Amino acid sequence: MQDGSTHKSVKLFLGEPLTAKSGKKETMRIGGLFFVAAALLVCLLPVNPVWAHKVHVFAWVEGDKVYTESYFSDGNKAAHSRIEVFDSYGKLLLAGKTDGEGKFSFKLLASPPLRIVLNASEGHTAEFNLTVE
């Protein structure tokens, strides 16, 4: 500073300059501004309701049978949801519904890779690409 004082001054976004000689009141002002800014940020973030109910499908092969399990991100099972199975060319091989536990199984009709598509309630969809390692 040019006035000869030995302390430094920091300009706040709102309010008077904050100086090294400032007391508890200035610290509280900064804390209050931080809280208000954080609250505004949280309120202004877009909330996507789909995130709360994202659906998942998982599949695996045992012998000549494919098993699937389907569930929402909150842990609820994707019960009575449509399952479609496509070959590597996009041809629909079969379709069915999961049971009350979100499970579905079928005899392996074609060699993997297969694309398994789950269509759950309210337009929630998930896909699983089944491959053989």
N, C-alpha and C positions, 0 to 999 in steps of 0.2 A: 504494500500500500504506500501511497505517497505522503500520508499524514505523519509518518515517522513511528507509528505504533509497531509493536513486535508481533502482533497476532495476525493470522491470515483470515480472510473473509471468503465465505462460500455463499453464492447467491442461491436461495431456495427457489423452487418453481413458483410457489406462492408465498408471500410474506416478506419480511425484512431479511437483510443479510444475516447469515449464521456465522458467528465468530467463535474463536477458540475460547473467548471469555464468556460466551453465552452459557446460561445455566440450564436447569432441568426443564424449564418451560420450552426452550427450543428443541430439546430432545423429544419431548412429548409431542410437539408439533410435527416433527419428522415421522414419528411412530404413527400418529393419527393420519397423516397423508399417505403413508405406506398402506395402512389398513384400508382406507377409502379406495386407493388405487387397486388393491388386490380384490376388494369386493366388487368394484366395477368390472374388472376383468372377468371374474367368475360369472357375473350376471350377463355380460355381453357375449360370452362364448356360445356358439351355436350348439344346441343340444339335439342330437340325433336319436330319436326313440328306437331306431333299429338296433343301435349298439346295445341296448338293454336286453334285447331278445335275439341276439345273433344265434343262428342255428348251425349245428355241426353234424357231419356224417362221417363215420369211420367204417372201413371194411377190411376184411382179411379172408384168406383162403385156408380151409382145413380139408385136406383130401380133395374130393371133387365138388365141394360145396363152398359157397361164398356167404359170409355172415356180415351183417351190418348192424351198427348201433347209431341211433340218431338222438340228439339232445340239444336243448337250448343252453345258452351261456350261463343261465341262472341255475342249471342242473335239472330242470324239468325235462322229461322225456318227450320227444316229438312223436306222440302217439297218433296212430291212424293217419299218418302222412303219406303222401304219394312218393313212391320210389320208381325211378326209371333207370334202366341199364342200357347203355349204348356200347357198340363195338368201336374199334379204332377208326372206322370210316364214318361214324355218326349215325349208323343204322340202329333204330330202337330194337333191342332184343326181347325185352320184357318189361312189364310194369306191374306194380302191386302196391300194397299199403303196409306200413309198419304196424306191429301189434300195439297193445296198450303200454308196453314197455319201450317202445321206440325201436324194436328189433325187427329185422327182416332177413330172410335167408333164401337162397335159391341154388339149384344145381348149376354148376359151371357149364355154360352153354357154348362158350367160345374161349379161346385162349386169350389171356390178357395181352395188351392193356384194355381195360374196360373203364368207361366213365359212368359213375353212379351219381345220379342227380336226385336230391331230396327236395320236394316241394311241400313245405310245412304251412301252417296256418298264416293268414294275413300276408301272403306273398313272400315269406321267408324261404330262401333257397340256399342250398349248399351242394357242393360237388366233391367227389372223391375219385381220384384217378388210381385205379387198381393196376399195379404192375407186378411182374414176377422178377425177383432178383436172382 
